[in-house]
Structures are given as C-alpha cells and as structure tokens.
Amino acid sequence: MALTAAELIRADQDHLIHPLHHPIDNAEPVIYVRGRGAMVQDIGGHEMIDGLSGLWNVNVGHGRVELADAAAAQMKELAYFSAYVGSSNIPSITLASKLVELAGDMQGIFFTTGGAEANESAFKTARFYWKAKGKPDKIKVISRQHAYHGVTQQAMSATGMAAYWKMFEPRVPGFVHIPTCYPYRVQEGKPGETAGQTAARLLEEAILREGPETVAAFIAEPIHGGGGVIYPTDDYFPLVRQICDRHQVLFIADEVITGFCRTGKWFATSHWNVKPDIRVFAKGVTSGYLPLGGIMVSRAIKEAIDGVKPEDRWMHAYTYSGHPTCCAVALKNLEIMEREHLNENAARMGDRLYAGLREAFKDHPHAGDVRGGKGLLAAVELVEDRASKRNFAADKKVAPRIQAEMMKRGVITRVRAVAGAHPAPGDTVYYAPPLVVTGKEVDQVVSVSRDAVKAVLGV
Ligand SMILES: Cc1ncc(COP(=O)(O)O)c(C=O)c1O
C-alpha cells in the first residue's frame, strides 16, 4: 500500500540525505507529485507556478509526454552501453553533432551526467591542453566571487561562496578568486571605469600576480545563477576574451544555467559575440528529464586531444558519458525547443518579467537592484537602505521569509539570504520560470512577489 503523506515525511526525515542537507529545512518538506507546463502540484493537491524551472533546468516545462516516449523508445532498443574506447552509440553521436551545429563555435563534445562533473572535466581538460602544448605549469584556475560551479571538490573550490567550503576544507590548491562584475556593488573601481572594465582589469591583475605561465583557465558564468543572478555590463566578456588571449589563458564559460534558450539565445556568450574555449553545459540540455551535462571544446582543444601520443591520452571518463537514453531525451528536448521557438518565448516573456518587476519595485524603498533583460533570468535584490546599499541584518531573514510568503501565494522561487555587509549581496529573490511560461503566469509571479515583499517588509 502506498505511504500516506505523513509516513512519507517521516521516512524522508529518517533516511533521505538532501542536497545542502540540514534537518531544519525538511521539518515540513513539500512533496511534489506532478507538473504540467510551468505549473507543479504537491502531494496535498496545491498548484503552484514553478518560478525556478525545478532548479533552473526544466526549460521546456513539465509533463512533456514526448520526452517520456523518447526515453522509453531508446530504453526498449538499447538503454545503455559503454562509450569507452572503441564503442559508440547513435544518440550520443547525433547529439554531439547537433550541439556543435547549435553552438556554431565549438568542435568537440564530451558528455557527463551533470554540471559539477562537467566543470571537473573542463578543469582537467584545461590542464591537459597546456600539457599537450608543452606548458605543464599552467594549472591554476581563476574564478569569481559569488560563482557557483557545483560542489564536487574541484568545482566547489572554483565556487566563490564560502558557505559551500566551510565544512569541507581544505579546498583543492590552485583555485584563485577575484571580484566579479557586479554593477550594483563594484569593488576596487577606479574613476571613469565601467563595472565591466574594473572587473576585467582585476582579472588581468590576478593573471599577472599569479604569473601567466601558471594560469590554465578563467571560469565564469555569463550571468551568475545561484550567487545572485548577477548580470555583467556588456563590455565585460569581450574584455575578458581579450585578456585571456593576451596571456594564453583558456576561457571556460559555465553555461549550465544560461544555455539552451534560457537567455533568449541558445548560449549566452553569443549576446556579446564572445567565443569561449570550453563551454560547460548541463540542466537545460535535457530540461532535467534525465541527468546529462558536458563540455564543448574549441577546434584547438579537440585537435590537442586527438593529437597526443596514445600514452598521453586524455585519460578522463565516466561510466555514463554518452548515455544513449539521456542523449535520446536531449535530442527530443532540443527538437521541442526548435519547433516551438522557445528562445523567442524566453526573450519575450523575459522582457515582460523584467518590465513587470521594474514597475512593481520602481519606487520601493528597499528595492536596491532589479536585474533582468536577457531572457527568463531575473532577480530583485533588497536592501535596508537604498542610498548606502546597507543590507538587512541576517537574523531578519528577509529573503527566506519572502520565499515562504511567495510559496503561500502559489509561486515557487529561490532566494539568496543576505551574505554580509555591502559589498556582499543583499537578500535576493530569483526568477527563472520554464521557457513555456505564459504572460498571465509571468504577471502572477510579479504581483505575488510584490505582495510577498509587502507582507514581510510592511511596504
Ligand atoms: C552555473 C552552474 N554550474 C554548475 C552547476 C552544478 O551542476 P550540478 O548540480 O548538475 O552538478 C550548477 C548547478 O546549479 C550551476 O548553476
């Protein structure tokens, strides 16, 4: 007999270790049972708008029978076979070709099961590349404060939020953090510089300080996700590209969130016409229907991987690399995105969301920064005092309380609780609904946000 809701909750607490686990978070877990489009339902039958696409990944929306059928068809034919030395399979070959075509600037694809594994692969590939090029000392990775790159030991070391490190130190040596491009809270700016110029200069200074001959790569999310949905100024990534070229540093674009039409384009670096050396992807490639991630590498890196002696081979692998069923689902997912022009809907609905949030928080005394404008990726950062950007005290729990109020009103989101005093980010509410979200749902998300902020802050 099926367990009752109360029995499920008890069993959850007794046995399931959750991501970022602490039992206080699961005193009353919400158990989700069903999803359709941008809506999900919990075990008690409550319907909610999924304001974060699951975990920034359910890009084509919930309940796509086509994806279930694609998985079933592939499982019935050949659910799994190894793609190790000498073996291959049709879905992974087809998907790799499709991804190269969609990206337009990449040559080789390696598949993983998720984003952190993909970043691990990117870091190892950067080291491999420089060893293959006769520069074995280029091993360091520069990343940015507020970056989220996953939480395996290396990915965690690249992640730029100390809360993720605390109980797992020491970090892997060779990861260096620099300030990010955060236009609302610029650090170390010089008069006349844009936020992008400042942040780019800090990258170049870090490369020079570390010694270019020791730096393998710079990694950045085109738009920060978990760290605050922080948008760069438009001059930043073109400058990053120039600096990386100048010092022979590979540029790794972590597009785990920003890929697959999230920002209104297939990949976010194309907003600035910037070509990374390695593009990391996951999440939206299957819209979360099955786990899949990977790296796309430039022609130069593909040639380096293909060109070494067999004894120097790229000795990197996962059992599930090129998993036929996951790749078959990804292919169908990409077909849906193309057929339904979801990049266009993401751009249109993203504009509506951003305009709605700006209007709703226009004269709000605590709305420090409203971010958005590139597809369905937006945020509202709240501060106690707008003039000085002073953050609320952490014990006020402003963002978590807003999240709870939004949930009560039928919108699921995610927040970042205040991370310290300015220039650390304040309480921030995130928005990344599925790319099929309707105008009515977007408007609902905006009005619920406004009501929730009023319920918590009294204005
Ligand atoms: C930008 C970015 N990179 C990497 C990851 C890690 O992906 P995963 O959780 O699949 O390991 C995430 C996850 O949210 C992410 O947002």
The ligand as an ORCA input file, in Angstrom:
! r2SCAN-3c Opt
* xyz 0 1
  C      26.365     27.591    -13.223
  C      26.352     26.226    -12.625
  N      27.402     25.421    -12.812
  C      27.433     24.177    -12.296
  C      26.386     23.684    -11.564
  C      26.476     22.319    -10.979
  O      25.622     21.465    -11.626
  P      25.181     20.092    -10.915
  O      24.331     20.454     -9.759
  O      24.446     19.382    -12.020
  O      26.428     19.393    -10.519
  C      25.261     24.488    -11.361
  C      24.106     23.977    -10.583
  O      23.206     24.700    -10.219
  C      25.248     25.786    -11.880
  O      24.217     26.617    -11.669
*
